[in-house]
Amino acid sequence: MIRLWWQVRALAAALPFSILLSAPAISRPLDDVRESGTIRIAVYRDFAPFSEMRDGRFSGVDVDIGRAIAERLGVGVAFMPVTAGESVDDDLRNAVWKGHYLGGGVADVMLHVPVDRRFAMRNKLVAIFGAYARMDLVVAGSEEVAAAGLDPDAIGNGRIGVEIATLADGYLLSAFAGALRDNVVHYPSSVAAAEALAEGEVQAALGTRAEIEAGLGSRRGAFTVSPVEIPGSSWLIGAAVDEHSRDLGYAVGDVLAELVDTGTIAEAFAARALSYLPPEGE
């Protein structure tokens, strides 16, 4: 049901969590967010283990982080689901500084945004900040396969599960002069690729560590998970706000730094039996 923004604002104090289909069309400074009583946070749709809909409400690592941000700012939280576009640049446009052409407004803050200087320079209409975790690509499989990385000789005719149209997918299709191309089996997510590995449908799975671990679940101990050394195989994630909402960004950035320092974010990963790679060293 589509709700008018001022109606939702009036209910925000009574609702600790909500999903809004209508929202402000422009960015808001910190004072406006606090006055409204609700911060709107964009998270990716169907992106386990970070954000997904379960039993009518969002759950996941990024959702926990969003709730913690709102709590420390003294406001309620409303999550805006974002469908991933062809690039994160598109996602920032749709969720942060312009809004989707189909409507829905913009969020005050977006989570799970790459924190990278060159990427930030390319997206000057937003402010990117607050690295709270490091992502890395891993390969999971038998001890022999994982230890060898993606060596075609070690993999042989074994099948490799990977999320379609991702960095990992592009690498598998082009690396080693295309020697692994016939080994690739595409899945809608890295979690699904890891689930296929656990079910014996493939002999290896390539994806981000958190997604692979989430997909393996309780069967994780039966497989070896090793990082892969390929270009772009490790990156930081943080948050973004509209460039006109930098004061909000400073406040959220301080909160994210606190959440890292106090171990709150590490706890969000641990609660789901996921490895946490802190952003130190950058």
ZADREN-522315 format. One record per residue: residue number from 1; chain; x, y, z of N, C-alpha, C in turn. Coordinates in steps of 0.001 Angstrom, whole numbers. Example, Ala and Ser with C-alpha at 12.3 -4.5 7.8 and 13.67 -1.06 7.14 Angstrom:
BEGIN
[node 1,"A",[13190,-5690,7800],[12300,-4500,7800],[13200,-3300,7800]]
[node 2,"A",[12850,-2250,7080],[13670,-1060,7140],[12900,30,7870]]
***
This chain:
BEGIN
[node 1,"A",[839,-1192,0],[0,0,0],[877,1246,0]]
[node 2,"A",[591,2192,-916],[1362,3416,-986],[873,4381,75]]
[node 3,"A",[1816,4906,867],[1460,5811,1945],[2036,7193,1676]]
[node 4,"A",[1309,8219,2063],[1823,9565,1935],[2924,9772,2954]]
[node 5,"A",[3939,10539,2553],[5109,10706,3406],[4766,11293,4764]]
[node 6,"A",[3891,12307,4805],[3599,12908,6099],[2789,11978,6990]]
[node 7,"A",[2031,11064,6394],[1330,10074,7202],[2315,9121,7850]]
[node 8,"A",[3317,8712,7085],[4306,7795,7618],[5141,8475,8694]]
[node 9,"A",[5447,9758,8494],[6200,10497,9501],[5460,10481,10829]]
[node 10,"A",[4172,10643,10795],[3393,10676,12021],[3407,9331,12730]]
[node 11,"A",[3563,8251,11950],[3569,6916,12530],[4961,6447,12920]]
[node 12,"A",[6000,7179,12510],[7366,6694,12657],[7731,6402,14104]]
[node 13,"A",[7257,7233,15031],[7618,7042,16427],[7078,5723,16966]]
[node 14,"A",[5970,5263,16395],[5356,4028,16879],[5848,2807,16137]]
[node 15,"A",[6499,3006,14988],[6950,1883,14181],[8459,1823,14191]]
[node 16,"A",[9076,825,14824],[10531,730,14836],[11092,360,13478]]
[node 17,"A",[10269,-173,12613],[10752,-602,11295],[9609,-495,10295]]
[node 18,"A",[9920,40,9118],[8900,101,8070],[9559,125,6713]]
[node 19,"A",[8787,-196,5696],[9232,-104,4312],[8308,874,3620]]
[node 20,"A",[8871,1894,2996],[8069,2934,2388],[8119,2851,873]]
[node 21,"A",[6979,3038,255],[6935,3056,-1197],[6892,4478,-1738]]
[node 22,"A",[6614,5450,-887],[6717,6843,-1281],[7665,7523,-331]]
[node 23,"A",[8343,8567,-778],[9400,9156,33],[9764,10519,-492]]
[node 24,"A",[10599,11271,252],[11036,12574,-234],[11744,12444,-1573]]
[node 25,"A",[11510,13374,-2452],[12147,13332,-3771],[13510,13976,-3748]]
[node 26,"A",[13840,14678,-2657],[15130,15346,-2565],[15840,14914,-1294]]
[node 27,"A",[17150,15135,-1265],[17935,14770,-100],[17603,15684,1072]]
[node 28,"A",[17880,15195,2287],[17573,15963,3486],[18809,16122,4357]]
[node 29,"A",[19005,17290,4943],[20103,17466,5894],[19784,16773,7212]]
[node 30,"A",[20773,16715,8092],[20633,16013,9360],[19469,16537,10191]]
[node 31,"A",[19324,17858,10282],[18253,18431,11106],[16875,17994,10617]]
[node 32,"A",[16696,17940,9306],[15398,17528,8759],[15109,16059,9069]]
[node 33,"A",[16155,15243,9000],[15979,13827,9316],[15564,13672,10775]]
[node 34,"A",[16239,14392,11654],[15910,14296,13073],[14524,14857,13356]]
[node 35,"A",[14164,15934,12698],[12846,16525,12911],[11746,15582,12443]]
[node 36,"A",[11998,14866,11363],[10989,13936,10840],[10826,12717,11725]]
[node 37,"A",[11881,12381,12469],[11819,11213,13341],[12161,9909,12666]]
[node 38,"A",[12512,9950,11386],[12807,8721,10637],[13934,8961,9646]]
[node 39,"A",[14861,8027,9576],[15892,8071,8541],[15586,6969,7532]]
[node 40,"A",[15650,7314,6277],[15356,6348,5213],[16674,5804,4675]]
[node 41,"A",[16868,4513,4768],[18131,3880,4398],[17904,2905,3248]]
[node 42,"A",[18657,3076,2181],[18557,2196,1019],[19447,973,1214]]
[node 43,"A",[18868,-196,1005],[19606,-1454,1040],[19182,-2274,-180]]
[node 44,"A",[20042,-3153,-610],[19739,-3942,-1799],[18665,-4985,-1522]]
[node 45,"A",[17821,-5181,-2500],[16750,-6173,-2448],[17314,-7558,-2789]]
[node 46,"A",[16865,-8570,-2090],[17260,-9961,-2384],[18775,-10124,-2428]]
[node 47,"A",[19452,-9667,-1379],[20912,-9673,-1337],[21386,-10327,-44]]
[node 48,"A",[20986,-11571,154],[21439,-12310,1336],[22961,-12489,1267]]
[node 49,"A",[23648,-12419,2408],[23130,-12304,3776],[23075,-10851,4283]]
[node 50,"A",[23116,-9882,3363],[23177,-8478,3773],[21814,-7823,3898]]
[node 51,"A",[20913,-8122,2987],[19570,-7533,3060],[18626,-8358,2194]]
[node 52,"A",[17574,-8837,2819],[16576,-9621,2106],[15261,-9564,2868]]
[node 53,"A",[14180,-9810,2183],[12861,-9812,2799],[12546,-11195,3349]]
[node 54,"A",[12222,-11242,4634],[11828,-12499,5264],[10630,-12249,6161]]
[node 55,"A",[9582,-12998,5915],[8367,-12887,6731],[7864,-11448,6811]]
[node 56,"A",[7920,-10757,5682],[7364,-9416,5613],[8242,-8307,6134]]
[node 57,"A",[9484,-8595,6479],[10375,-7541,6952],[11802,-7829,6485]]
[node 58,"A",[12588,-6773,6410],[13966,-6931,5977],[14814,-7512,7102]]
[node 59,"A",[15808,-8306,6725],[16794,-8819,7669],[18127,-8916,6956]]
[node 60,"A",[19192,-9017,7726],[20519,-9125,7149],[21516,-8222,7846]]
[node 61,"A",[22782,-8386,7499],[23861,-7617,8120],[23655,-6119,7928]]
[node 62,"A",[23399,-5685,6683],[23218,-4255,6428],[21972,-3716,7116]]
[node 63,"A",[20960,-4541,7251],[19739,-4120,7944],[20038,-3896,9422]]
[node 64,"A",[20807,-4793,10029],[21218,-4600,11426],[22005,-3302,11577]]
[node 65,"A",[22893,-3043,10627],[23697,-1822,10670],[22805,-600,10533]]
[node 66,"A",[21836,-664,9630],[20912,448,9454],[20128,744,10710]]
[node 67,"A",[19674,-303,11382],[18935,-99,12631],[19827,536,13698]]
[node 68,"A",[21087,91,13744],[22014,651,14729],[22290,2125,14445]]
[node 69,"A",[22389,2489,13172],[22593,3898,12803],[21418,4739,13296]]
[node 70,"A",[20210,4282,13004],[19012,5022,13408],[18937,5161,14923]]
[node 71,"A",[19241,4083,15615],[19177,4117,17081],[20132,5158,17652]]
[node 72,"A",[21332,5216,17119],[22317,6163,17642],[22026,7600,17237]]
[node 73,"A",[21271,7769,16155],[20847,9125,15774],[19556,9526,16480]]
[node 74,"A",[18943,8593,17181],[17730,8891,17915],[16486,8997,17060]]
[node 75,"A",[16453,8240,15953],[15293,8278,15064],[14868,6855,14724]]
[node 76,"A",[13680,6726,14122],[13248,5447,13596],[13896,5200,12239]]
[node 77,"A",[13673,4022,11682],[14289,3690,10399],[13251,3133,9443]]
[node 78,"A",[13359,3524,8189],[12546,2974,7107],[13502,2522,6018]]
[node 79,"A",[13401,1276,5598],[14316,739,4599],[13718,839,3203]]
[node 80,"A",[14520,1348,2298],[14136,1479,893],[14813,360,98]]
[node 81,"A",[14062,-588,-434],[14670,-1673,-1206],[15148,-1188,-2571]]
[node 82,"A",[16364,-1542,-2923],[16966,-1123,-4187],[17240,-2358,-5039]]
[node 83,"A",[16713,-2367,-6234],[17032,-3436,-7183],[18312,-3064,-7911]]
[node 84,"A",[19301,-3931,-7853],[20591,-3631,-8459],[20448,-3389,-9954]]
[node 85,"A",[21055,-2290,-10423],[21049,-1972,-11845],[22269,-2547,-12534]]
[node 86,"A",[22593,-2012,-13683],[23742,-2509,-14422],[25052,-2133,-13754]]
[node 87,"A",[25042,-1087,-12927],[26249,-663,-12221],[25844,-7,-10912]]
[node 88,"A",[26811,111,-9986],[26543,793,-8728],[26293,2269,-8985]]
[node 89,"A",[26879,2805,-10048],[26609,4194,-10432],[25107,4401,-10654]]
[node 90,"A",[24483,3453,-11349],[23036,3522,-11572],[22282,3449,-10249]]
[node 91,"A",[22753,2591,-9348],[22081,2425,-8066],[22143,3711,-7240]]
[node 92,"A",[23283,4386,-7277],[23421,5652,-6551],[22492,6713,-7132]]
[node 93,"A",[22372,6735,-8436],[21464,7690,-9074],[20025,7416,-8650]]
[node 94,"A",[19627,6155,-8699],[18243,5813,-8402],[17896,5938,-6925]]
[node 95,"A",[18879,5675,-6055],[18572,5608,-4624],[18964,6848,-3842]]
[node 96,"A",[19923,7635,-4354],[20485,8697,-3512],[20276,10105,-4052]]
[node 97,"A",[20633,10352,-5326],[20649,11763,-5734],[19570,12163,-6743]]
[node 98,"A",[18923,11208,-7390],[17913,11580,-8379],[16588,10872,-8159]]
[node 99,"A",[16651,9581,-7946],[15434,8785,-7833],[15148,8043,-9125]]
[node 100,"A",[14437,6934,-9008],[14113,6122,-10171],[13043,6818,-11006]]
[node 101,"A",[13095,6612,-12316],[12124,7265,-13191],[10693,6772,-12935]]
[node 102,"A",[10554,5623,-12282],[9228,5126,-11943],[8701,5724,-10641]]
[node 103,"A",[9538,6511,-9979],[9119,7144,-8737],[9649,6424,-7520]]
[node 104,"A",[9239,6896,-6352],[9694,6283,-5107],[10630,7153,-4307]]
[node 105,"A",[11079,8275,-4902],[11932,9188,-4156],[13332,8665,-3953]]
[node 106,"A",[14019,9270,-3012],[15396,8898,-2712],[15528,8576,-1233]]
[node 107,"A",[16609,7888,-896],[16910,7574,498],[17799,8666,1078]]
[node 108,"A",[17851,8713,2399],[18780,9630,3059],[20195,9074,3015]]
[node 109,"A",[20303,7761,3130],[21598,7076,3168],[21471,5769,2407]]
[node 110,"A",[22521,5381,1714],[22572,4070,1076],[23745,3296,1656]]
[node 111,"A",[23533,2033,1976],[24584,1174,2502],[25113,230,1420]]
[node 112,"A",[26245,-391,1730],[26913,-1350,859],[27407,-693,-439]]
[node 113,"A",[28001,481,-281],[28545,1226,-1419],[30065,1056,-1431]]
[node 114,"A",[30677,755,-2570],[32135,631,-2622],[32822,1932,-2207]]
[node 115,"A",[33789,1811,-1318],[34574,2965,-883],[35895,2917,-1637]]
[node 116,"A",[35969,3704,-2693],[37124,3687,-3590],[37282,5084,-4170]]
[node 117,"A",[38491,5603,-4162],[38723,6981,-4599],[38306,7211,-6044]]
[node 118,"A",[38677,6309,-6932],[38324,6495,-8339],[36821,6390,-8560]]
[node 119,"A",[36197,5472,-7844],[34742,5348,-7947],[34060,6611,-7429]]
[node 120,"A",[34567,7149,-6340],[33991,8364,-5768],[34147,9551,-6719]]
[node 121,"A",[35284,9651,-7375],[35512,10752,-8313],[34552,10670,-9493]]
[node 122,"A",[34125,9463,-9814],[33205,9256,-10926],[31766,9588,-10539]]
[node 123,"A",[31503,9637,-9239],[30154,9884,-8743],[30165,11118,-7843]]
[node 124,"A",[30343,12276,-8452],[30537,13513,-7697],[29244,14085,-7123]]
[node 125,"A",[28095,13512,-7466],[26840,14002,-6915],[26490,13335,-5589]]
[node 126,"A",[27368,12449,-5129],[27179,11821,-3823],[28468,11924,-3027]]
[node 127,"A",[28347,11786,-1720],[29507,11693,-836],[29578,10260,-329]]
[node 128,"A",[30712,9594,-556],[30907,8203,-161],[31872,8178,1022]]
[node 129,"A",[31556,7408,2050],[32313,7493,3301],[32050,6245,4145]]
[node 130,"A",[32677,6207,5321],[32310,5261,6367],[32545,3801,6071]]
[node 131,"A",[33721,3441,5578],[33994,2022,5324],[33759,1218,6595]]
[node 132,"A",[32932,181,6504],[32635,-612,7691],[32977,-2091,7548]]
[node 133,"A",[33398,-2526,6364],[33793,-3920,6178],[34572,-4043,4877]]
[node 134,"A",[35304,-5121,4789],[36022,-5446,3554],[35407,-6693,2944]]
[node 135,"A",[35167,-6644,1656],[34698,-7797,910],[35872,-8426,163]]
[node 136,"A",[35847,-9728,8],[36865,-10372,-821],[36250,-11555,-1545]]
[node 137,"A",[36862,-11899,-2662],[36401,-13039,-3448],[37100,-14296,-2977]]
[node 138,"A",[36343,-15379,-2889],[36902,-16659,-2471],[36403,-17753,-3403]]
[node 139,"A",[37152,-18839,-3403],[36710,-20041,-4103],[36504,-21115,-3050]]
[node 140,"A",[35428,-21844,-3160],[35126,-22920,-2214],[35018,-24230,-2973]]
[node 141,"A",[35488,-25290,-2343],[35428,-26601,-2961],[36205,-27590,-2120]]
[node 142,"A",[36681,-28643,-2737],[37529,-29589,-2029],[38825,-28899,-1637]]
[node 143,"A",[39540,-29484,-701],[40803,-28883,-260],[41765,-28716,-1438]]
[node 144,"A",[41789,-29686,-2328],[42686,-29627,-3483],[42306,-28496,-4426]]
[node 145,"A",[41010,-28377,-4728],[40548,-27348,-5656],[40737,-25965,-5063]]
[node 146,"A",[40360,-25777,-3794],[40469,-24466,-3168],[41916,-24040,-3022]]
[node 147,"A",[42789,-24971,-2677],[44203,-24644,-2500],[44837,-24231,-3823]]
[node 148,"A",[44353,-24783,-4911],[44913,-24466,-6233],[44327,-23188,-6807]]
[node 149,"A",[43381,-22591,-6092],[42755,-21384,-6619],[41864,-21734,-7796]]
[node 150,"A",[42147,-21121,-8923],[41345,-21384,-10128],[42197,-21997,-11229]]
[node 151,"A",[43195,-22738,-10848],[44085,-23387,-11809],[43287,-24381,-12650]]
[node 152,"A",[43241,-24191,-13958],[42475,-25108,-14819],[42897,-26556,-14685]]
[node 153,"A",[44195,-26806,-14444],[44661,-28185,-14313],[44084,-28859,-13074]]
[node 154,"A",[43942,-28055,-11986],[43394,-28619,-10751],[41897,-28840,-10863]]
[node 155,"A",[41221,-27951,-11575],[39766,-28050,-11716],[39374,-29120,-12716]]
[node 156,"A",[40183,-29286,-13752],[39893,-30297,-14757],[38551,-30066,-15412]]
[node 157,"A",[37701,-31069,-15381],[36364,-30953,-15966],[35301,-30541,-14935]]
[node 158,"A",[35759,-30237,-13731],[34825,-29866,-12683],[34083,-28581,-13011]]
[node 159,"A",[32857,-28491,-12532],[32035,-27316,-12805],[32190,-26288,-11691]]
[node 160,"A",[32158,-25014,-12092],[32335,-23914,-11145],[31067,-23067,-11141]]
[node 161,"A",[30427,-22955,-9992],[29239,-22122,-9869],[29620,-20681,-9594]]
[node 162,"A",[28927,-19746,-10246],[29223,-18322,-10061],[27972,-17504,-10373]]
[node 163,"A",[27845,-16369,-9707],[26729,-15469,-10004],[26926,-14837,-11368]]
[node 164,"A",[25892,-14818,-12164],[25976,-14305,-13524],[26213,-12795,-13533]]
[node 165,"A",[26956,-12338,-14512],[27197,-10912,-14759],[27850,-10211,-13578]]
[node 166,"A",[28847,-10858,-12992],[29608,-10263,-11906],[31088,-10245,-12281]]
[node 167,"A",[31887,-9582,-11439],[33330,-9574,-11640],[33873,-10997,-11701]]
[node 168,"A",[33407,-11836,-10769],[33869,-13223,-10738],[33503,-13962,-12018]]
[node 169,"A",[32306,-13744,-12499],[31853,-14377,-13731],[32717,-13938,-14912]]
[node 170,"A",[32941,-12633,-15021],[33757,-12119,-16117],[35157,-12691,-16097]]
[node 171,"A",[35699,-12850,-14900],[37041,-13412,-14796],[37063,-14868,-15264]]
[node 172,"A",[36116,-15656,-14806],[36096,-17070,-15183],[35963,-17257,-16687]]
[node 173,"A",[35202,-16383,-17318],[34970,-16526,-18752],[36165,-16090,-19591]]
[node 174,"A",[37057,-15284,-19008],[38157,-14745,-19806],[39549,-15189,-19354]]
[node 175,"A",[39686,-15614,-18110],[41013,-15971,-17591],[41570,-17212,-18265]]
[node 176,"A",[42874,-17334,-18211],[43571,-18501,-18770],[43161,-18759,-20221]]
[node 177,"A",[43052,-17645,-20962],[42692,-17719,-22379],[41366,-18449,-22595]]
[node 178,"A",[40461,-18292,-21621],[39142,-18910,-21754],[39098,-20386,-21422]]
[node 179,"A",[40155,-20886,-20737],[40225,-22325,-20466],[39131,-22807,-19526]]
[node 180,"A",[38561,-21905,-18736],[37535,-22296,-17772],[36114,-22033,-18267]]
[node 181,"A",[36001,-21494,-19459],[34690,-21081,-19949],[33670,-22224,-19921]]
[node 182,"A",[34069,-23416,-20329],[33131,-24541,-20381],[32830,-25108,-18996]]
[node 183,"A",[33587,-24685,-17983],[33353,-25166,-16619],[32292,-24358,-15885]]
[node 184,"A",[31984,-23171,-16401],[31154,-22214,-15673],[29680,-22605,-15701]]
[node 185,"A",[29067,-22549,-14524],[27619,-22739,-14386],[27075,-21486,-13710]]
[node 186,"A",[26132,-20821,-14333],[25630,-19555,-13822],[24453,-19740,-12859]]
[node 187,"A",[24453,-18889,-11825],[23381,-18871,-10835],[22939,-17431,-10593]]
[node 188,"A",[21738,-17236,-10059],[21251,-15869,-9841],[21967,-15134,-8725]]
[node 189,"A",[22686,-15849,-7864],[23425,-15212,-6781],[24597,-16090,-6375]]
[node 190,"A",[25540,-15507,-5650],[26664,-16290,-5134],[26187,-17263,-4067]]
[node 191,"A",[25162,-16858,-3319],[24584,-17761,-2325],[24051,-19020,-3016]]
[node 192,"A",[23352,-18837,-4122],[22812,-19976,-4865],[23928,-20860,-5413]]
[node 193,"A",[25025,-20235,-5841],[26168,-21010,-6344],[26757,-21866,-5236]]
[node 194,"A",[26861,-21293,-4026],[27393,-22051,-2893],[26437,-23161,-2480]]
[node 195,"A",[25148,-22903,-2548],[24163,-23947,-2244],[24287,-25094,-3241]]
[node 196,"A",[24553,-24760,-4499],[24736,-25798,-5521],[25971,-26635,-5215]]
[node 197,"A",[27017,-25990,-4708],[28222,-26727,-4313],[27895,-27684,-3171]]
[node 198,"A",[27160,-27196,-2182],[26803,-28032,-1035],[25954,-29226,-1451]]
[node 199,"A",[25172,-29069,-2520],[24307,-30158,-3005],[25010,-31068,-4006]]
[node 200,"A",[26263,-30748,-4338],[27019,-31582,-5262],[26747,-31309,-6723]]
[node 201,"A",[26056,-30207,-7024],[25758,-29871,-8416],[26983,-29335,-9141]]
[node 202,"A",[27887,-28697,-8401],[29134,-28189,-8961],[30265,-28613,-8040]]
[node 203,"A",[31495,-28483,-8516],[32656,-28897,-7730],[33371,-27715,-7071]]
[node 204,"A",[32970,-26495,-7436],[33555,-25300,-6825],[32572,-24152,-6968]]
[node 205,"A",[32726,-23145,-6123],[31898,-21948,-6214],[32780,-20736,-5978]]
[node 206,"A",[32556,-19698,-6764],[33343,-18480,-6663],[32413,-17316,-6365]]
[node 207,"A",[32767,-16511,-5365],[31942,-15351,-5018],[32510,-14653,-3803]]
[node 208,"A",[31772,-13676,-3273],[32257,-12997,-2079],[32210,-13954,-893]]
[node 209,"A",[33129,-13750,27],[33245,-14650,1173],[31922,-14774,1940]]
[node 210,"A",[31306,-13641,2245],[30079,-13665,3040],[28969,-14441,2333]]
[node 211,"A",[28818,-14240,1029],[27760,-14933,295],[28037,-16425,174]]
[node 212,"A",[29294,-16772,-60],[29656,-18189,-156],[29427,-18878,1189]]
[node 213,"A",[29847,-18225,2275],[29647,-18815,3595],[28159,-18953,3916]]
[node 214,"A",[27380,-17945,3540],[25937,-18003,3786],[25300,-19152,3010]]
[node 215,"A",[25735,-19360,1776],[25174,-20423,959],[25539,-21814,1460]]
[node 216,"A",[26759,-21957,1967],[27183,-23255,2491],[26504,-23565,3825]]
[node 217,"A",[26252,-22516,4608],[25557,-22687,5878],[26196,-23722,6776]]
[node 218,"A",[25390,-24628,7302],[25877,-25633,8242],[26808,-26644,7584]]
[node 219,"A",[26846,-26669,6253],[27721,-27611,5544],[29076,-27005,5201]]
[node 220,"A",[29331,-25814,5725],[30579,-25101,5417],[31819,-25907,5797]]
[node 221,"A",[31755,-26661,6899],[32917,-27418,7345],[33344,-28512,6390]]
[node 222,"A",[32501,-28867,5467],[32830,-29931,4509],[33648,-29414,3337]]
[node 223,"A",[33854,-28094,3285],[34559,-27508,2148],[35669,-26574,2619]]
[node 224,"A",[36636,-26381,1743],[37707,-25422,2005],[37381,-24128,1268]]
[node 225,"A",[37508,-23016,1966],[37242,-21695,1389],[38532,-20909,1399]]
[node 226,"A",[38987,-20503,217],[40265,-19797,99],[40112,-18534,-740]]
[node 227,"A",[40827,-17462,-363],[40784,-16235,-1175],[41435,-16469,-2530]]
[node 228,"A",[40991,-15731,-3525],[41582,-15817,-4861],[42268,-14500,-5181]]
[node 229,"A",[43421,-14594,-5765],[44202,-13402,-6096],[43963,-13023,-7552]]
[node 230,"A",[42925,-12241,-7768],[42652,-11727,-9105],[42432,-10224,-8985]]
[node 231,"A",[42579,-9478,-10079],[42388,-8022,-10009],[41012,-7652,-9452]]
[node 232,"A",[41008,-6728,-8475],[39754,-6276,-7903],[39105,-7266,-6969]]
[node 233,"A",[39890,-8205,-6404],[39309,-9267,-5589],[39050,-8860,-4147]]
[node 234,"A",[39372,-7614,-3781],[39145,-7149,-2423],[38761,-5675,-2470]]
[node 235,"A",[37731,-5285,-1724],[37295,-3899,-1728],[36563,-3575,-439]]
[node 236,"A",[36471,-2280,-133],[35772,-1815,1056],[34337,-1450,717]]
[node 237,"A",[33444,-1614,1696],[32081,-1131,1536],[31764,-134,2647]]
[node 238,"A",[30977,874,2284],[30590,1899,3237],[29219,2438,2890]]
[node 239,"A",[29060,3751,3005],[27751,4370,2808],[27876,5567,1877]]
[node 240,"A",[26719,6076,1437],[26692,7252,566],[25475,8099,896]]
[node 241,"A",[25647,9425,750],[24548,10386,866],[24641,11342,-309]]
[node 242,"A",[23570,12055,-558],[23603,13114,-1553],[24639,14153,-1146]]
[node 243,"A",[25320,14743,-2114],[26366,15720,-1801],[25832,16911,-1005]]
[node 244,"A",[24532,17180,-1105],[23935,18287,-367],[23579,17901,1069]]
[node 245,"A",[23824,16660,1434],[23502,16182,2784],[24768,15749,3521]]
[node 246,"A",[25830,16495,3315],[27108,16100,3904],[27081,16111,5429]]
[node 247,"A",[26291,16997,6050],[26236,16981,7507],[25640,15676,8020]]
[node 248,"A",[24655,15152,7282],[24120,13843,7616],[25193,12775,7424]]
[node 249,"A",[25963,12903,6362],[27040,11960,6107],[28087,11968,7215]]
[node 250,"A",[28433,13146,7722],[29396,13223,8817],[28863,12500,10049]]
[node 251,"A",[27580,12713,10355],[26983,12083,11527],[26937,10562,11367]]
[node 252,"A",[26504,10089,10196],[26431,8649,9953],[27837,8044,9920]]
[node 253,"A",[28794,8787,9365],[30171,8309,9330],[30724,8102,10733]]
[node 254,"A",[30424,9025,11636],[30862,8876,13030],[30228,7643,13670]]
[node 255,"A",[28950,7418,13364],[28262,6255,13915],[28882,4967,13380]]
[node 256,"A",[29160,4914,12077],[29752,3706,11492],[31123,3419,12101]]
[node 257,"A",[31918,4474,12326],[33227,4280,12953],[33062,3706,14361]]
[node 258,"A",[32052,4195,15079],[31777,3678,16422],[31351,2214,16356]]
[node 259,"A",[30514,1880,15394],[30030,503,15267],[31167,-461,14937]]
[node 260,"A",[32133,7,14149],[33313,-817,13869],[34153,-979,15124]]
[node 261,"A",[34421,138,15809],[35309,123,16977],[34743,-699,18133]]
[node 262,"A",[33432,-655,18311],[32813,-1374,19432],[32523,-2837,19123]]
[node 263,"A",[32765,-3244,17893],[32528,-4629,17519],[31091,-4930,17143]]
[node 264,"A",[30256,-3902,17043],[28846,-4125,16724],[28670,-4724,15335]]
[node 265,"A",[29449,-4243,14381],[29336,-4780,13023],[29882,-6201,12965]]
[node 266,"A",[30980,-6446,13672],[31510,-7812,13731],[30467,-8759,14310]]
[node 267,"A",[29696,-8288,15281],[28651,-9117,15891],[27536,-9421,14895]]
[node 268,"A",[27230,-8458,14014],[26191,-8690,13008],[26600,-9800,12048]]
[node 269,"A",[27892,-9854,11724],[28398,-10946,10885],[28399,-12258,11668]]
[node 270,"A",[28908,-12203,12899],[29026,-13423,13708],[27672,-14042,13997]]
[node 271,"A",[26637,-13216,14126],[25296,-13729,14400],[24804,-14633,13284]]
[node 272,"A",[25393,-14503,12112],[25012,-15323,10955],[26119,-16291,10567]]
[node 273,"A",[27056,-16499,11491],[28187,-17420,11269],[28998,-17025,10037]]
[node 274,"A",[29196,-15709,9866],[29961,-15194,8740],[31283,-14602,9224]]
[node 275,"A",[32314,-14738,8425],[33598,-14118,8733],[33516,-12622,8513]]
[node 276,"A",[34118,-11857,9422],[34128,-10395,9290],[35540,-9931,8990]]
[node 277,"A",[35701,-9181,7923],[36977,-8574,7572],[36859,-7079,7836]]
[node 278,"A",[37507,-6565,8892],[37392,-5142,9211],[38092,-4280,8177]]
[node 279,"A",[37744,-2991,8117],[38305,-2103,7090],[39656,-1508,7441]]
[node 280,"A",[40324,-1966,8492],[41599,-1379,8905],[42625,-1446,7793]]
[node 281,"A",[43537,-496,7850],[44648,-499,6895],[44397,333,5670]]
[node 282,"A",[43230,962,5538],[42928,1779,4366],[42840,3227,4766]]
***
